[in-house]
Amino acid sequence: MDNRMIPDFDRAFESLTGFAPMKWQRRLFEKHFLKADLPSRCDLPTGLGKTSIVVIWLLALAHQAANGNVRLPRRLVYIVNRRTVVDQVTATVEQLRKRLMAPETVESEKHARTLKAVAEALRCLCASDGIPLAVSTLRGELADNEEWKADPTRPAIVVGTIDMIGSKLLFSGYGDGRYGRVHHAGLIGYDALIVHDEAHLTPAFSDLLRAVEQEQASEAKRGLQPETMCRPISVIELSATRREGDGEVFGLDAEDEADAIVQERITAIKRLCLREVPGDRLTEEIVQCAATYDSSACKVLVYVRTPDEAQKVASELTQKLGTDGERRVALLTGTMRGHERDKLVKENPVFRALLDSKATVQQTVYLVSTSAGEVGIDLDADHMVCDLTTLDALIQRLGRVNRRGGNGREARVEVVAAVEPKEKASDLDRAVDATLCLLRKWRDGAGREGVDVSPKNLRRLLEDTGSDEIRAAFSPRVPAPPLTDILLDNWSLTSIDQMPGRPEVGPFLHGLTADPPETFLVWRQEVLLLHEAGTNAEALRAWFGACRIEARERLRDRYDRVEKALKKLLGKLREEDPRKDMPVVVLDERGNASWSCLSTVRGDDLKYRTVVLPVEAGGLDANGLLSPDSKSRPDLDVAEIESGDRRRERWIHRVGPEGERFERLITGEITDAPPSGLREKERIPLRQPDENGEEAETVDLVLYVSSALSALENPETTSARQTLEEHTNSIVDHMTRIVGRLGLDEPVGKALIAAARWHDKGKDRPVWQRYARNGAGTTPLAKSPRYLHPPALGGYRHELGSLLDAMNDEELTEVPDRDLILHLIAAHHGWARPHFEARAFDSSRPTADNERAFAEVGRRFGQLQQKYGRWGLAWLESLVRCADITASQQAIASAEPISGSRQRVPEEAKP
């Protein structure tokens, strides 16, 4: 494609965003992104659109694609430290894609032509047809739509939190199974630009990213990787509040500041006034200050440091405002459950008014928030009241008031400082005290109206302040544990679920913080059913791996607060019966599941764990906050609120002498057929006929999901009929396209195509065909509309069978990259890193062949990881999985819809 078909940057930027670019955005595009010479940091004031780095990357990638010289990573991973901000950033990015997907909807014909040219350039990079840009978020209502996992050549933007993305980078994705851990590490940790927003707030994670970047650079220097596949991550840190000593960064220059919009925002006046009160009067003074704006018909932000204080302020302010207080006061904390937080951001009129800088209100509205609302959200309040915090956090808060300036706006910022002696001050306490000293100093040098802390004047104040004073007032830098080769090797052994000495990744993401570890709480309808059925740990893991916990379902809080709340819940339960208890499921970060109960789940059982409570336990209030006094209510279980390609439903399936019946778990709806348009994904027995035949009814808990979701999460059991030959031809075709679009050199490219050709040959075994309900003597299937329960395989793994066939193929013995081919075959469903379970035994082959294959798998994995690097090898494995996913999606697209009740196993298909 001719590069001249892509219009100039200014027109393309305006076509995508609806706004003309600022000078700094043009300079970043021309001097850095277009040349693939990326800065390590960008220091830009709040309100100047740092997220436009996404647009700049996209346009530079389109230019390079049109010129046939792609040097930028194909995936941009945008990491935000606040979960509320993830959905906001994603919504912004999705608007870009809508314009690319439907250029005819824009009013200007000129812009429509531009958008078509950009989209066409991006499509030239893709191995599959369809959308030119994938957009996925790893949390919230826009929860992972999986687009980024299917075509590794398609430009993709992935937005998520440090926990969700950081854990995946370290081969330990929260909630991921064996298959997902390595797949996600390969796609996030290779051929990706990682943008770490507000990096100054999470220096430990910055250190981790730099360590991974350096480790990949060291792997590349060994010179064992082919040049065309050497695609290590690039990292850019974004911040409006740079820590002293961070080194050279990209920032505004004098010419950039000449932009009218830049001038308007960096000179937006904010008058800061300092109030010092005794500690026991903090809440009262904050409420009083906020209430003084009641008659001004304005938008007021109230920031405090702790969730408990936020709840107290919101409650007392609501009471002070009178009858309409509840309508005018909203509460946002990081301890809210995702579902309620998403509703607040999307539906609450107070929050929506603060998001719209042009919106006017008839009565004053208030948003009371913790740090969950400090970072990255485009809130624009008229005035602010807050408690005292560290200097860096205060600067973030200032960016949410009079954010855009103009029209003679002038904001008032009232900082209420609780002055009280502390017997034992922490590092954080000392930083807050140092901030108070600075504010006193600035106040004393200002007039009666207060000190102007507009971005431009604040920068002057900071320049006039000694670096030691600034460093002392910033939040303490949390030390991070060292990232060693041994740790990285241990995490990369993803086929081993539990390994002594392998640490949790949390401290490496957040540092060795003095804050207590955190716990996730979830409420589910099926917990009591599974417990009454005696479901074992392996089946529990399978169930919650299939019906996985989504971000909207989680409440996150300190483990000690959770422990205290669970004790109170137990106390409430035992008011009626002192012996009463309630079961809970405990999930670790690698998806391992175990049973516990309210009376015993304590301490280490809670640290960095997810606890799944029965909905009957209650404990969540209407705002989505942990509240032991709150009773059970219908909407505690929010596992099934999605529709379309993300739809999933849980049903109780009963089969007895009088026929069969389906009852939907969440609604009680009863029908005689399974839900239409969905496919069975997981089934857990709840009751079986007893040996005496007295109880003849079979009862199962069944998860049904959309076909698209089934193919993406595990193509192995995609519900569609496709012969082994058809599937092999399809995956080889997709793999060939991927290799071509990525420009991989011949040895590696040929190895990938060969692995695709061999990967499923082990499915031709009779045991696997019986599992796929395919009669003996018929054409072997690779995909089936329905499968037996996994135990029908007796532990057999088809990829081990494929490996045995390939190991004994004479032609492959002469191929230089034979070891890579064999590993890609063995590892395409998450095993062989570094082992298979012993029960994966292929009984159709001699014992000696099985033992040799088992022995060589680990050796081969270790040698290849040394050659290609940890993330490089994971990326190569991901390419095979992506081709498999696409071939499985193709099978679904051409499949007949499944309808009617559960089919019986044909006699010829029974073991």
Secondary structure, 3 states (H helix, E strand, C coil): CCHHHCCCHHHHHHHHHCCCCCHHHHHHHHHHHCCCCCCCEEECCCCCCHHHHHHHHHHHHHHHHHHCCCCCCCEEEEECCCHHHHHHHHHHHHHHHHHHHCHHHCCCHHHHHHHHHHHHHHHCCCCCCCCCCEEEECCCCCCCCCHHHCCCCCCEEEEECHHHHHHHHCCCCCCCCHHHHHHHHHHHCCCEEEEECCHHHCHHHHHHHHHHHHHHHHHHHCCCCCHHHCCCCEEEEEECCCCCCCCCCEECCHHHHCCHHHHHHHCCEEEEEEEEEEHHHHHHHHHHHHHCCCCCCCEEEEECCCHHHHHHHHHHHHHHHCCCHHHHEEEECCCCCHHHHHHHHHHCHHHHHHHCCCCCCCCCEEEEECHHHCCCCCCCECEEEEECCCHHHHHHHHCCECCCCCCCCEEEEEEEEEECCCCCCCHHHHHHHHHHHHHHHHHHCCCCCCEECCHHHHHHHHHCCCHHHHHHHCCCCCCCCCCCHHHHHHHHCCCCCCCCCCCCCHHHHHCCCCCCCEEEEEEECCHHHHHHCCCCHHHHHHHHHHCCCCHHHCEEEEHHHHHHHHHHHHHHHCCCCCCCCCEEEEECCCCCEEEEECCCCCHHHCCCEEEEEEHHHCCECCCCCECCCCCCCHHHCCCCCCCHHHCEEEEEEEEECCEEEEEECCCCCEECCCCCCEEEEEEEEEECCCCCCCCCCEEEEEEEEEHHHHHHHCHHHCECCEEHHHHHHHHHHHHHHHHHHHCCCHHHHHHHHHHHHHCCHHHHCHHHHHHCCCCCCCCCEEEECCCCCHHHHCCCCHHHHHHHHHHCCCCHHHCCCHHHHHHHHHHCCCCCCCCCCHHHCCCCCCHHHHHHHHHHHHHHHHHHHHHHCHHHHHHHHHHHHHHHHHHHHHHHHCCCCCCCCCCCCCHHHCC
